[in-house]
Amino acid sequence: MAETHIALLRGVNVGGSNKLPMKDLAAIFVAAGGTNVRTYIQSGNVVFDAPPKQAAKIGLTVAGEIKKRFGFETTLVLRTATELADAVARHPFRKPGIDDTRIAVMFLADLPTAERVASLDPERSPGDQYVVDGREIFAHLPNGFGKSKLTNAYFDSKLKTVSTGRNWRTVQTLLEMAGGG
């Protein structure tokens, strides 16, 4: 039985580099075994259906095909529609008085250890807040995303995994596309 999955590609079509047309990306997912494939905006967000045990294999196949055809490496972070809905429900900064345009979710490829989470500096980016909860980092960035020192590179180096962030609007749209919104 197929399940809905969300693939979040890191570093695609950002700042004019790692160009990957979404039409081509969707075709790569179909060729790898995904069904009901749809993309959202130009930054590597894909919703697709696949049997639960096939999603990770599809992700690896897609990453390999992107390297082969487009010449760059990317990491895919996968979530099921249920996992994405759970992350949305758990976001601690979704409160009255907090501007939705200043919140985000960073999705981690792996579950970080408690020791690595404890090594993070809560004062790294004054004014910004974050909470690491499972394989997500929930962020409130009142000074803007571009000014924050809470970057993928920082979290990746400290947590020894790969992260990819999405603003709240994108997260909500992906959840709607996955049938959970």
Backbone as CSV, one residue per row, in Angstrom:
resi,resn,N_x,N_y,N_z,CA_x,CA_y,CA_z,C_x,C_y,C_z
1,MET,0.842,-1.191,0.000,0.000,0.000,0.000,0.881,1.247,0.000
2,ALA,0.581,2.174,-0.857,1.380,3.394,-0.965,1.063,4.341,0.190
3,GLU,2.079,5.110,0.535,1.988,6.118,1.575,2.516,7.428,0.973
4,THR,2.019,8.553,1.452,2.486,9.838,0.944,3.740,10.268,1.688
5,HIS,4.735,10.703,0.901,6.026,11.138,1.444,6.342,12.530,0.933
6,ILE,7.152,13.239,1.705,7.629,14.553,1.304,9.149,14.474,1.245
7,ALA,9.714,14.852,0.107,11.164,14.909,-0.062,11.569,16.379,-0.064
8,LEU,12.481,16.713,0.816,12.983,18.076,0.937,14.435,18.044,0.493
9,LEU,14.701,18.604,-0.673,16.056,18.595,-1.217,16.804,19.813,-0.719
10,ARG,18.044,19.600,-0.340,18.848,20.697,0.180,19.658,21.354,-0.931
11,GLY,19.617,22.688,-0.946,20.497,23.454,-1.814,20.158,23.432,-3.288
12,VAL,18.905,23.232,-3.643,18.499,23.206,-5.047,17.965,24.582,-5.434
13,ASN,18.457,25.107,-6.564,17.995,26.388,-7.112,18.107,27.526,-6.095
14,VAL,19.180,27.517,-5.315,19.409,28.554,-4.321,20.531,29.463,-4.815
15,GLY,20.265,30.742,-4.854,21.293,31.703,-5.240,21.864,31.493,-6.631
16,GLY,21.071,30.951,-7.532,21.520,30.770,-8.910,22.390,29.544,-9.134
17,SER,22.594,28.727,-8.108,23.414,27.527,-8.304,22.561,26.273,-8.129
18,ASN,23.155,25.145,-8.522,22.484,23.847,-8.434,21.100,23.893,-9.086
19,LYS,21.095,24.356,-10.327,19.836,24.501,-11.060,19.247,23.138,-11.411
20,LEU,17.983,23.009,-11.095,17.275,21.762,-11.340,15.811,22.095,-11.642
21,PRO,15.418,22.015,-12.907,14.015,22.287,-13.237,13.091,21.289,-12.532
22,MET,12.012,21.796,-11.973,11.099,20.942,-11.218,10.444,19.887,-12.106
23,LYS,10.247,20.203,-13.390,9.692,19.221,-14.321,10.635,18.013,-14.424
24,ASP,11.929,18.279,-14.502,12.916,17.198,-14.558,12.970,16.433,-13.245
25,LEU,12.884,17.172,-12.133,12.909,16.518,-10.824,11.717,15.574,-10.672
26,ALA,10.543,16.017,-11.077,9.354,15.163,-10.998,9.540,13.913,-11.846
27,ALA,10.094,14.069,-13.047,10.325,12.912,-13.924,11.314,11.931,-13.305
28,ILE,12.320,12.439,-12.621,13.301,11.574,-11.949,12.613,10.773,-10.847
29,PHE,11.727,11.404,-10.106,10.988,10.689,-9.056,10.108,9.595,-9.657
30,VAL,9.441,9.887,-10.753,8.592,8.882,-11.405,9.450,7.710,-11.880
31,ALA,10.571,8.002,-12.523,11.460,6.943,-13.011,12.013,6.093,-11.865
32,ALA,12.172,6.701,-10.692,12.702,5.978,-9.526,11.630,5.143,-8.818
33,GLY,10.356,5.311,-9.214,9.296,4.500,-8.623,8.252,5.262,-7.846
34,GLY,8.385,6.583,-7.757,7.370,7.373,-7.066,6.128,7.520,-7.927
35,THR,4.973,7.626,-7.306,3.722,7.851,-8.028,3.060,9.108,-7.475
36,ASN,2.112,9.641,-8.238,1.388,10.849,-7.834,2.381,11.944,-7.424
37,VAL,3.407,12.133,-8.235,4.502,13.062,-7.929,4.083,14.487,-8.253
38,ARG,4.310,15.384,-7.297,4.059,16.803,-7.520,5.113,17.621,-6.783
39,THR,5.459,18.758,-7.362,6.490,19.618,-6.788,5.865,20.927,-6.331
40,TYR,6.587,21.603,-5.441,6.139,22.908,-4.969,7.296,23.887,-5.033
41,ILE,7.095,24.976,-5.662,8.055,26.044,-5.946,9.381,25.470,-6.449
42,GLN,10.313,26.330,-6.702,11.543,25.918,-7.392,12.671,25.495,-6.461
43,SER,12.382,25.182,-5.213,13.484,24.905,-4.291,13.568,23.463,-3.815
44,GLY,13.055,22.532,-4.607,13.251,21.125,-4.279,12.331,20.567,-3.221
45,ASN,11.055,20.785,-3.379,10.040,20.208,-2.502,9.193,19.271,-3.349
46,VAL,9.169,18.002,-2.971,8.446,17.011,-3.763,7.540,16.198,-2.846
47,VAL,6.299,16.052,-3.246,5.352,15.173,-2.567,5.121,14.008,-3.512
48,PHE,5.226,12.791,-2.987,5.056,11.615,-3.832,4.516,10.454,-3.003
49,ASP,3.979,9.479,-3.695,3.474,8.282,-3.042,4.405,7.119,-3.360
50,ALA,4.574,6.255,-2.371,5.402,5.053,-2.532,5.122,4.131,-1.359
51,PRO,5.331,2.825,-1.555,5.243,1.921,-0.416,6.241,2.354,0.662
52,PRO,5.887,2.224,1.940,6.753,2.704,3.017,8.213,2.246,2.918
53,LYS,8.425,1.010,2.560,9.798,0.492,2.516,10.567,0.912,1.271
54,GLN,9.894,1.572,0.327,10.545,1.999,-0.913,10.978,3.464,-0.928
55,ALA,10.455,4.279,-0.019,10.717,5.718,-0.056,12.208,6.040,0.058
56,ALA,12.906,5.422,0.996,14.335,5.709,1.167,15.127,5.298,-0.069
57,LYS,14.758,4.168,-0.658,15.442,3.713,-1.876,15.199,4.703,-3.018
58,ILE,13.972,5.174,-3.134,13.657,6.171,-4.159,14.507,7.422,-3.932
59,GLY,14.619,7.864,-2.684,15.434,9.035,-2.361,16.877,8.874,-2.788
60,LEU,17.461,7.720,-2.519,18.855,7.466,-2.921,18.990,7.440,-4.438
61,THR,18.031,6.827,-5.099,18.060,6.772,-6.564,17.964,8.171,-7.150
62,VAL,17.080,8.988,-6.612,16.905,10.357,-7.094,18.194,11.157,-6.899
63,ALA,18.794,11.070,-5.724,20.039,11.803,-5.459,21.135,11.388,-6.437
64,GLY,21.240,10.097,-6.705,22.237,9.606,-7.660,21.977,10.104,-9.069
65,GLU,20.717,10.140,-9.459,20.361,10.597,-10.800,20.603,12.103,-10.950
66,ILE,20.352,12.871,-9.913,20.627,14.315,-9.954,22.126,14.548,-10.144
67,LYS,22.943,13.797,-9.421,24.410,13.932,-9.566,24.833,13.582,-10.990
68,LYS,24.280,12.492,-11.504,24.635,12.029,-12.847,24.198,13.019,-13.924
69,ARG,22.965,13.484,-13.850,22.412,14.329,-14.911,22.730,15.814,-14.773
70,PHE,22.845,16.301,-13.524,22.995,17.739,-13.325,24.343,18.119,-12.712
71,GLY,25.126,17.125,-12.271,26.491,17.370,-11.841,26.679,17.944,-10.447
72,PHE,25.668,17.867,-9.593,25.868,18.323,-8.208,25.219,17.342,-7.241
73,GLU,25.734,17.356,-6.033,25.190,16.484,-4.993,24.160,17.242,-4.172
74,THR,23.124,16.539,-3.814,22.112,17.098,-2.925,21.701,16.001,-1.955
75,THR,21.223,16.427,-0.829,20.700,15.487,0.157,19.192,15.630,0.187
76,LEU,18.515,14.504,0.242,17.063,14.499,0.387,16.739,14.126,1.820
77,VAL,15.943,14.940,2.465,15.429,14.621,3.788,13.976,14.228,3.587
78,LEU,13.625,13.044,4.036,12.282,12.507,3.811,11.434,12.536,5.074
79,ARG,10.164,12.815,4.882,9.169,12.703,5.940,7.917,12.103,5.322
80,THR,7.182,11.345,6.121,5.860,10.912,5.682,4.888,12.055,5.941
81,ALA,3.722,11.980,5.327,2.705,12.995,5.576,2.343,13.029,7.058
82,THR,2.291,11.877,7.692,1.982,11.802,9.125,3.067,12.479,9.954
83,GLU,4.335,12.241,9.602,5.439,12.882,10.331,5.417,14.392,10.153
84,LEU,5.093,14.859,8.937,5.020,16.291,8.700,3.871,16.906,9.502
85,ALA,2.724,16.247,9.520,1.587,16.745,10.298,1.951,16.814,11.784
86,ASP,2.671,15.823,12.272,3.102,15.818,13.668,4.042,16.987,13.949
87,ALA,4.964,17.252,13.033,5.897,18.377,13.205,5.128,19.701,13.244
88,VAL,4.172,19.860,12.364,3.369,21.089,12.346,2.652,21.264,13.683
89,ALA,2.083,20.192,14.200,1.350,20.255,15.468,2.274,20.567,16.651
90,ARG,3.530,20.175,16.557,4.469,20.354,17.677,5.198,21.698,17.673
91,HIS,5.049,22.515,16.637,5.837,23.750,16.540,5.557,24.646,17.750
92,PRO,6.560,24.861,18.605,6.319,25.597,19.851,6.166,27.106,19.678
93,PHE,6.492,27.639,18.508,6.406,29.078,18.314,5.134,29.506,17.585
94,ARG,4.227,28.577,17.364,2.928,28.895,16.759,2.017,29.378,17.880
95,LYS,2.140,30.661,18.186,1.380,31.241,19.294,0.842,32.604,18.874
96,PRO,-0.220,33.053,19.527,-0.699,34.411,19.262,0.434,35.414,19.524
97,GLY,0.538,36.376,18.625,1.558,37.403,18.791,2.873,37.102,18.088
98,ILE,3.044,35.885,17.591,4.258,35.544,16.845,3.899,35.495,15.366
99,ASP,4.625,36.270,14.597,4.399,36.403,13.163,4.806,35.105,12.448
100,ASP,3.854,34.480,11.749,4.128,33.231,11.022,5.236,33.380,9.983
101,THR,5.441,34.600,9.471,6.487,34.790,8.464,7.882,34.767,9.086
102,ARG,7.954,34.662,10.385,9.250,34.632,11.084,9.519,33.282,11.755
103,ILE,8.749,32.272,11.366,9.009,30.947,11.926,9.328,29.958,10.803
104,ALA,10.051,28.933,11.186,10.509,27.944,10.207,10.700,26.603,10.890
105,VAL,10.918,25.604,10.059,11.281,24.274,10.535,12.521,23.839,9.763
106,MET,13.509,23.352,10.485,14.666,22.730,9.853,14.505,21.227,10.065
107,PHE,14.490,20.500,8.978,14.292,19.060,9.022,15.656,18.383,9.010
108,LEU,15.878,17.482,9.949,17.150,16.784,10.081,17.067,15.405,9.445
109,ALA,18.144,15.009,8.788,18.183,13.680,8.180,18.236,12.590,9.244
110,ASP,18.881,12.885,10.368,19.068,11.887,11.424,18.682,12.469,12.773
111,LEU,18.358,11.600,13.703,18.064,12.005,15.074,19.371,12.322,15.784
112,PRO,19.546,13.562,16.267,20.800,13.898,16.952,20.827,13.327,18.367
113,THR,22.022,13.082,18.864,22.157,12.600,20.241,21.897,13.743,21.210
114,ALA,21.534,13.401,22.428,21.291,14.412,23.459,22.552,15.227,23.722
115,GLU,23.711,14.578,23.663,24.973,15.285,23.890,25.211,16.346,22.824
116,ARG,24.919,16.018,21.580,25.115,16.987,20.500,24.127,18.139,20.611
117,VAL,22.897,17.836,20.975,21.909,18.900,21.160,22.362,19.831,22.293
118,ALA,22.894,19.241,23.365,23.362,20.038,24.505,24.545,20.937,24.131
119,SER,25.270,20.598,23.070,26.428,21.403,22.660,26.040,22.673,21.908
120,LEU,24.774,22.806,21.544,24.322,24.000,20.817,24.325,25.219,21.737
121,ASP,24.649,26.364,21.163,24.717,27.620,21.906,23.390,28.367,21.792
122,PRO,22.610,28.449,22.882,21.314,29.130,22.805,21.442,30.636,22.551
123,GLU,22.625,31.191,22.740,22.850,32.623,22.524,23.571,32.914,21.210
124,ARG,23.686,31.932,20.346,24.426,32.106,19.095,23.895,33.265,18.255
125,SER,22.594,33.428,18.222,21.972,34.458,17.386,20.969,35.232,18.242
126,PRO,21.460,36.263,18.961,20.591,36.990,19.902,19.269,37.428,19.275
127,GLY,18.199,37.167,20.012,16.856,37.485,19.545,16.161,36.315,18.879
128,ASP,16.949,35.415,18.308,16.378,34.235,17.665,16.223,33.117,18.694
129,GLN,15.239,32.282,18.469,14.998,31.152,19.358,14.856,29.883,18.535
130,TYR,15.213,28.764,19.133,15.018,27.475,18.478,14.785,26.396,19.524
131,VAL,14.150,25.346,19.088,13.928,24.162,19.912,14.228,22.955,19.035
132,VAL,15.102,22.086,19.503,15.360,20.822,18.819,14.415,19.797,19.437
133,ASP,13.593,19.200,18.591,12.616,18.222,19.059,12.601,17.074,18.056
134,GLY,13.215,15.969,18.434,13.296,14.828,17.522,14.163,15.166,16.332
135,ARG,13.626,14.957,15.134,14.373,15.237,13.904,13.997,16.586,13.298
136,GLU,13.472,17.488,14.126,13.145,18.830,13.669,13.766,19.868,14.599
137,ILE,14.094,21.000,13.985,14.479,22.186,14.747,13.428,23.231,14.409
138,PHE,12.728,23.672,15.420,11.705,24.692,15.247,12.348,26.034,15.572
139,ALA,12.165,27.015,14.696,12.838,28.295,14.876,11.874,29.462,14.806
140,HIS,12.176,30.461,15.629,11.520,31.765,15.577,12.630,32.776,15.346
141,LEU,12.584,33.432,14.198,13.660,34.327,13.767,13.090,35.735,13.564
142,PRO,12.859,36.469,14.656,12.198,37.771,14.538,12.989,38.812,13.755
143,ASN,14.299,38.655,13.642,15.112,39.610,12.892,15.259,39.223,11.429
144,GLY,14.642,38.121,11.035,14.692,37.680,9.645,15.627,36.508,9.438
145,PHE,15.321,35.730,8.417,16.091,34.533,8.111,17.509,34.881,7.680
146,GLY,17.652,35.939,6.890,18.955,36.313,6.354,19.931,36.822,7.394
147,LYS,19.446,37.317,8.508,20.320,37.857,9.555,20.642,36.845,10.645
148,SER,19.970,35.739,10.646,20.160,34.746,11.705,21.479,33.999,11.552
149,LYS,22.080,33.687,12.683,23.275,32.839,12.705,22.893,31.380,12.943
150,LEU,21.609,31.104,12.957,21.119,29.734,13.107,20.991,29.136,11.708
151,THR,22.114,28.750,11.158,22.190,28.292,9.774,22.262,26.774,9.683
152,ASN,22.016,26.277,8.474,22.188,24.845,8.230,23.608,24.413,8.584
153,ALA,24.584,25.189,8.154,25.983,24.817,8.409,26.258,24.698,9.903
154,TYR,25.732,25.614,10.706,25.928,25.558,12.152,25.315,24.285,12.727
155,PHE,24.042,24.057,12.431,23.375,22.883,12.991,23.995,21.582,12.472
156,ASP,24.343,21.548,11.193,24.954,20.333,10.634,26.264,20.000,11.345
157,SER,27.102,21.011,11.573,28.403,20.748,12.191,28.255,20.331,13.651
158,LYS,27.332,20.933,14.350,27.145,20.611,15.766,26.394,19.286,15.981
159,LEU,25.395,19.030,15.140,24.548,17.845,15.337,25.017,16.641,14.524
160,LYS,26.004,16.846,13.646,26.573,15.768,12.817,25.506,15.077,11.975
161,THR,24.713,15.894,11.317,23.708,15.402,10.385,23.515,16.461,9.308
162,VAL,22.542,16.266,8.459,22.217,17.228,7.408,20.844,17.800,7.716
163,SER,20.738,19.120,7.577,19.460,19.782,7.788,19.069,20.547,6.536
164,THR,17.778,20.752,6.394,17.273,21.618,5.340,16.059,22.348,5.900
165,GLY,16.032,23.654,5.745,14.990,24.462,6.352,13.914,24.881,5.384
166,ARG,12.721,25.083,5.928,11.593,25.584,5.158,10.846,26.605,6.003
167,ASN,10.397,27.672,5.352,9.596,28.653,6.079,8.214,28.061,6.358
168,TRP,7.480,28.725,7.233,6.214,28.169,7.698,5.201,28.013,6.568
169,ARG,5.153,28.976,5.664,4.198,28.893,4.554,4.479,27.651,3.699
170,THR,5.731,27.393,3.410,6.090,26.216,2.620,5.715,24.939,3.357
171,VAL,5.995,24.877,4.646,5.649,23.688,5.443,4.141,23.436,5.384
172,GLN,3.363,24.491,5.568,1.909,24.334,5.533,1.418,23.894,4.156
173,THR,1.984,24.476,3.114,1.586,24.105,1.756,1.924,22.648,1.466
174,LEU,3.110,22.214,1.875,3.488,20.815,1.658,2.559,19.862,2.395
175,LEU,2.159,20.244,3.601,1.227,19.416,4.347,-0.132,19.343,3.623
176,GLU,-0.585,20.459,3.102,-1.843,20.456,2.330,-1.717,19.573,1.101
177,MET,-0.591,19.686,0.383,-0.362,18.869,-0.810,-0.323,17.379,-0.479
178,ALA,0.158,17.071,0.726,0.251,15.675,1.159,-1.066,15.149,1.711
179,GLY,-2.089,16.008,1.715,-3.402,15.576,2.166,-3.608,15.690,3.656
180,GLY,-2.711,16.388,4.341,-2.830,16.470,5.790,-3.169,17.843,6.316
181,GLY,-3.452,18.782,5.413,-3.648,20.163,5.868,-5.052,20.593,6.060
